[in-house]
Amino acid sequence: QLTMSLNSSSLSNEENAQGPKRNPECLESLELQTPSSLQENPLEQLQLASQEVLEKAKKSGRSKCPRCNSSRMFYCYTCFVPVETVPTKEIPTVKLPLKIDIIKHPNETDGKSTAVHAKLLAPDDVTIYKYPCIPEYEEKRHEIALVFPGPNSVSVKDIAFHLQKYTKKGICASDDDCSREPPLKQAKREPEEEKNPNECISSSRSEGTRLKKIIFIDSTWNQTNKIITDERLQGLLQIELKTRKTCFWRHQKGKPDTYLSTIEAIYYFLVDYHQEILKESYKGQYDNLLFFFSFMYTLIKNAKCCAGKE
């Protein structure tokens, strides 16, 4: 379940490579490997809440889910709640600047997905849907974007500019189509929508930004096509992330280390959004989204080190 923060040309090259194809958005059903980033600890600069509760839970071993009674470590990945040895009050809660929908393929292995981390840590702002049961987005296309690389995807900093092409009733297929709209229809636009990209972006904070929800896909590469081609996702603005290296321990051997786990993709998107759209200084506001991820990263890194595999 790795999200690929590559541009469309990189995606094309990846698709043509030999070997099993994996979803650029989410690839977690992989053999345990050690990406180059595991040689260091790029997560040590995060401003995280105390992980003492996880240390204690690790020592006591698996515990019961308070809802389904299944035996789990740290949290139940089917009920989206911490286990009995991890009190909810000791888990940080992150408030997000927008809502997040995660669309999960039904054949994905729940226990290997980091999507649940987002739901656990930002319960009020994250919803996980199991495909094909997903919402209708057509009426909200003017305030929704999908994180998925492609030929028409745009960078985070250009979100505000591109969303101005969307209206509550539809979307202009291109800039030329927009320019041919009747003058009366153009006059109904908000003043900010007539600005150039830089002006639009700089004013995005004052207008609260048009973007209200962001969608991530949680699926292996060879299962992604069915989801991304679903008619309910057509016409949405697509976003590509800046290239960053993953710290995910299920990195696929021989594949780029720019494949991010879902929780990494969500985290990096929000950091970029905070700086590029909200135009605010980032001071670790979303770091706790990696609360579980960073702890598990350290556990596995230490285990590999002790086993002499580094």
C-alpha positions as CSV (number, residue, x, y, z in Angstrom):
1,Q,0.0,0.0,0.0
2,L,2.5,2.5,-1.2
3,T,1.7,5.9,-2.7
4,M,4.1,6.9,-5.5
5,S,5.0,10.5,-5.4
6,L,6.3,10.6,-8.9
7,N,5.3,12.6,-11.9
8,S,3.3,11.0,-14.8
9,S,6.4,10.3,-16.9
10,S,8.0,8.4,-14.1
11,L,4.7,6.5,-13.7
12,S,4.8,5.6,-17.3
13,N,8.3,4.2,-17.0
14,E,7.4,2.2,-14.0
15,E,4.4,0.7,-15.8
16,N,6.6,-0.5,-18.6
17,A,9.1,-2.2,-16.2
18,Q,9.2,-5.9,-16.1
19,G,7.8,-7.8,-13.1
20,P,4.6,-7.6,-11.2
21,K,3.0,-4.1,-11.2
22,R,2.0,-2.4,-8.1
23,N,-0.4,0.5,-7.4
24,P,1.4,3.8,-7.2
25,E,-1.1,4.8,-4.6
26,C,-0.8,1.9,-2.2
27,L,1.4,-1.1,-2.0
28,E,1.5,-2.8,1.3
29,S,1.2,-6.5,0.4
30,L,4.9,-6.9,-0.1
31,E,7.8,-8.9,1.3
32,L,9.7,-7.2,4.1
33,Q,12.6,-5.4,2.6
34,T,15.1,-2.8,3.8
35,P,14.9,0.4,1.7
36,S,17.9,2.7,1.7
37,S,16.1,5.1,4.1
38,L,16.2,2.4,6.8
39,Q,19.9,2.9,7.1
40,E,19.1,6.2,8.8
41,N,16.2,7.5,10.9
42,P,14.6,10.3,8.9
43,L,11.7,10.2,11.3
44,E,13.6,11.2,14.4
45,Q,13.0,15.0,13.8
46,L,9.2,14.5,14.2
47,Q,7.4,16.3,17.0
48,L,5.5,13.3,18.4
49,A,3.4,12.7,21.5
50,S,5.0,10.3,24.1
51,Q,5.1,6.7,22.8
52,E,5.4,5.3,26.2
53,V,1.9,3.7,25.9
54,L,3.2,1.8,22.8
55,E,6.3,0.7,24.6
56,K,4.2,-0.8,27.4
57,A,1.8,-2.5,24.9
58,K,4.8,-4.0,23.1
59,K,6.1,-5.6,26.4
60,S,2.7,-7.0,27.3
61,G,2.1,-8.4,23.8
62,R,-1.1,-8.8,21.9
63,S,-4.3,-7.7,23.4
64,K,-8.0,-7.8,22.8
65,C,-10.0,-5.4,20.6
66,P,-12.7,-3.9,22.8
67,R,-15.2,-4.3,20.1
68,C,-14.6,-7.6,18.3
69,N,-12.4,-9.3,20.9
70,S,-9.8,-10.2,18.3
71,S,-6.2,-10.5,19.4
72,R,-4.2,-7.6,18.0
73,M,-1.0,-5.6,18.6
74,F,-1.5,-1.9,19.3
75,Y,-4.8,-1.5,17.4
76,C,-7.6,-3.4,15.7
77,Y,-7.3,-2.9,11.9
78,T,-10.8,-4.0,11.3
79,C,-12.6,-1.9,14.0
80,F,-10.2,1.1,13.8
81,V,-9.8,1.3,17.5
82,P,-6.8,0.8,19.9
83,V,-6.6,-2.5,21.8
84,E,-7.3,-2.7,25.5
85,T,-3.7,-2.1,26.5
86,V,-3.6,1.1,24.5
87,P,-6.0,3.6,26.2
88,T,-7.6,5.9,23.7
89,K,-6.9,8.9,26.0
90,E,-3.1,8.2,25.6
91,I,-3.3,8.3,21.8
92,P,-2.8,11.7,20.2
93,T,-5.6,13.2,18.1
94,V,-4.8,15.2,15.0
95,K,-7.1,17.9,13.6
96,L,-6.8,18.1,9.9
97,P,-7.5,21.2,7.7
98,L,-9.8,19.2,5.4
99,K,-11.6,15.9,5.2
100,I,-9.9,12.7,3.9
101,D,-11.6,9.8,2.2
102,I,-9.6,6.6,1.7
103,I,-10.9,4.1,-0.8
104,K,-9.7,0.6,0.0
105,H,-9.8,-2.3,-2.4
106,P,-11.7,-5.2,-0.8
107,N,-8.8,-7.7,-1.5
108,E,-6.3,-5.6,0.4
109,T,-4.8,-7.2,3.6
110,D,-6.1,-5.1,6.4
111,G,-3.2,-5.9,8.7
112,K,-0.6,-4.6,6.3
113,S,-2.3,-1.3,5.6
114,T,-1.3,2.0,7.1
115,A,-4.6,3.6,6.2
116,V,-6.0,2.6,9.6
117,H,-3.3,4.9,11.2
118,A,-5.1,7.9,9.7
119,K,-8.5,6.8,11.0
120,L,-7.1,6.1,14.5
121,L,-5.3,9.4,14.8
122,A,-7.7,11.8,13.0
123,P,-11.0,10.0,13.6
124,D,-13.1,13.1,13.0
125,D,-11.6,13.9,9.6
126,V,-10.9,10.5,8.0
127,T,-13.3,8.0,6.5
128,I,-12.3,4.6,5.1
129,Y,-14.5,3.1,2.4
130,K,-14.3,-0.4,1.0
131,Y,-14.6,-0.4,-2.7
132,P,-17.1,-0.5,-4.5
133,C,-19.1,1.2,-1.7
134,I,-17.9,4.8,-2.2
135,P,-19.6,8.1,-2.2
136,E,-20.9,10.0,-5.2
137,Y,-18.5,12.9,-5.7
138,E,-20.0,14.6,-8.8
139,E,-21.9,17.4,-7.1
140,K,-18.8,18.2,-5.0
141,R,-16.1,18.2,-7.7
142,H,-15.4,21.9,-7.2
143,E,-14.1,21.2,-3.7
144,I,-12.5,17.7,-4.0
145,A,-9.2,16.4,-5.3
146,L,-7.7,12.9,-5.8
147,V,-4.1,12.1,-5.0
148,F,-3.0,10.0,-8.0
149,P,-0.3,10.5,-10.5
150,G,-1.2,10.9,-14.1
151,P,-0.7,13.1,-17.3
152,N,-3.2,15.7,-16.0
153,S,-2.2,15.7,-12.4
154,V,-1.1,19.0,-10.8
155,S,1.1,20.0,-7.9
156,V,-0.2,20.9,-4.5
157,K,0.7,24.6,-4.9
158,D,-1.5,24.8,-8.0
159,I,-4.6,23.3,-6.4
160,A,-6.4,26.7,-5.8
161,F,-5.8,27.8,-9.4
162,H,-7.1,24.6,-11.0
163,L,-10.2,24.3,-8.8
164,Q,-11.4,27.6,-10.2
165,K,-12.3,25.7,-13.4
166,Y,-14.8,23.6,-11.5
167,T,-18.3,24.7,-10.7
168,K,-21.0,23.0,-8.6
169,K,-22.6,21.8,-11.8
170,G,-19.6,20.7,-13.8
171,I,-16.1,21.3,-15.1
172,C,-14.5,23.0,-18.1
173,A,-12.6,20.4,-20.0
174,S,-9.7,22.8,-20.6
175,D,-8.6,26.4,-20.3
176,D,-9.9,27.0,-23.8
177,D,-13.3,25.7,-23.0
178,C,-13.4,28.0,-19.9
179,S,-12.6,31.0,-22.1
180,R,-15.5,30.3,-24.4
181,E,-18.1,30.4,-21.6
182,P,-20.8,33.1,-22.0
183,P,-19.8,36.5,-20.5
184,L,-22.8,36.3,-18.2
185,K,-21.7,33.0,-16.8
186,Q,-18.1,34.3,-16.3
187,A,-19.5,37.3,-14.4
188,K,-21.0,35.1,-11.8
189,R,-17.6,33.9,-10.7
190,E,-16.1,35.1,-7.4
191,P,-13.5,37.9,-8.0
192,E,-10.7,35.7,-6.8
193,E,-11.3,33.2,-9.6
194,E,-10.2,35.7,-12.3
195,K,-6.7,36.1,-10.8
196,N,-3.6,34.5,-12.1
197,P,-2.2,31.3,-10.4
198,N,0.0,33.2,-8.0
199,E,-2.7,35.6,-6.9
200,C,-5.2,32.8,-6.6
201,I,-2.9,30.8,-4.4
202,S,-1.8,33.7,-2.2
203,S,-5.5,34.5,-1.5
204,S,-6.4,30.9,-0.8
205,R,-6.1,31.3,2.9
206,S,-8.4,34.3,3.1
207,E,-11.1,32.5,1.2
208,G,-10.6,29.3,3.2
209,T,-9.4,27.6,0.1
210,R,-12.0,25.9,-2.2
211,L,-10.6,22.4,-1.4
212,K,-12.6,20.6,1.3
213,K,-11.8,17.0,0.8
214,I,-8.9,14.9,-0.5
215,I,-9.1,11.2,-1.7
216,F,-6.5,8.5,-1.4
217,I,-6.6,5.0,-3.0
218,D,-5.6,2.1,-0.9
219,S,-4.8,-0.8,-3.3
220,T,-2.2,-2.8,-5.0
221,W,-1.0,-1.7,-8.4
222,N,-2.7,-4.5,-10.4
223,Q,-6.0,-3.7,-8.6
224,T,-5.9,0.1,-9.0
225,N,-7.2,0.3,-12.5
226,K,-10.7,-0.8,-11.5
227,I,-10.9,1.9,-8.9
228,I,-9.3,4.8,-10.7
229,T,-11.5,4.2,-13.8
230,D,-14.7,4.1,-11.7
231,E,-17.1,6.6,-13.1
232,R,-17.6,8.2,-9.7
233,L,-14.0,9.3,-9.7
234,Q,-14.0,10.7,-13.2
235,G,-13.5,14.4,-13.6
236,L,-11.9,15.0,-10.3
237,L,-8.8,17.2,-10.0
238,Q,-5.7,14.9,-9.6
239,I,-2.8,15.8,-7.4
240,E,0.8,14.5,-7.6
241,L,3.1,14.8,-4.6
242,K,6.6,16.0,-4.5
243,T,9.1,13.2,-4.7
244,R,10.0,11.9,-1.3
245,K,11.6,8.7,-0.1
246,T,9.7,6.1,1.9
247,C,10.5,4.7,5.3
248,F,8.0,1.9,4.8
249,W,9.4,-1.5,5.8
250,R,7.4,-3.4,3.2
251,H,9.2,-1.6,0.4
252,Q,9.3,-3.8,-2.7
253,K,12.8,-4.9,-3.7
254,G,14.0,-3.4,-7.0
255,K,11.3,-0.7,-7.0
256,P,11.8,3.1,-6.4
257,D,12.0,4.2,-2.8
258,T,9.6,7.0,-3.8
259,Y,6.7,4.6,-3.3
260,L,5.1,5.9,-0.1
261,S,2.8,4.1,2.3
262,T,-0.7,5.6,2.5
263,I,-0.1,7.3,5.9
264,E,3.2,8.8,4.5
265,A,1.3,10.1,1.5
266,I,-1.4,11.7,3.7
267,Y,1.2,13.2,6.0
268,Y,3.4,14.7,3.2
269,F,0.3,16.0,1.3
270,L,-0.8,17.8,4.4
271,V,2.6,19.3,5.1
272,D,2.7,20.6,1.5
273,Y,-0.9,21.8,1.7
274,H,-0.1,23.7,5.0
275,Q,2.8,25.5,3.4
276,E,1.7,25.9,-0.2
277,I,-2.0,26.6,0.2
278,L,-2.6,27.8,3.8
279,K,0.7,29.7,3.5
280,E,1.5,29.0,7.2
281,S,4.8,27.9,8.7
282,Y,4.9,24.2,9.4
283,K,5.6,23.5,13.1
284,G,4.8,19.8,13.3
285,Q,1.0,20.2,13.4
286,Y,0.5,16.8,11.6
287,D,3.5,14.9,12.8
288,N,1.4,12.7,15.1
289,L,-0.2,11.1,12.0
290,L,3.1,9.1,12.0
291,F,2.7,8.2,15.7
292,F,2.2,4.4,15.0
293,F,4.2,4.4,11.8
294,S,7.4,5.9,13.4
295,F,7.2,3.5,16.4
296,M,6.8,0.4,14.1
297,Y,9.5,1.7,11.9
298,T,11.9,1.9,14.8
299,L,10.9,-1.6,16.1
300,I,11.5,-3.2,12.7
301,K,14.8,-1.3,12.2
302,N,16.1,-2.4,15.5
303,A,15.0,-6.0,14.9
304,K,16.8,-6.0,11.6
305,C,19.9,-4.5,13.2
306,C,19.9,-7.1,16.0
307,A,19.5,-9.9,13.4
308,G,22.5,-8.5,11.5
309,K,20.5,-7.7,8.4
310,E,21.4,-4.1,8.0
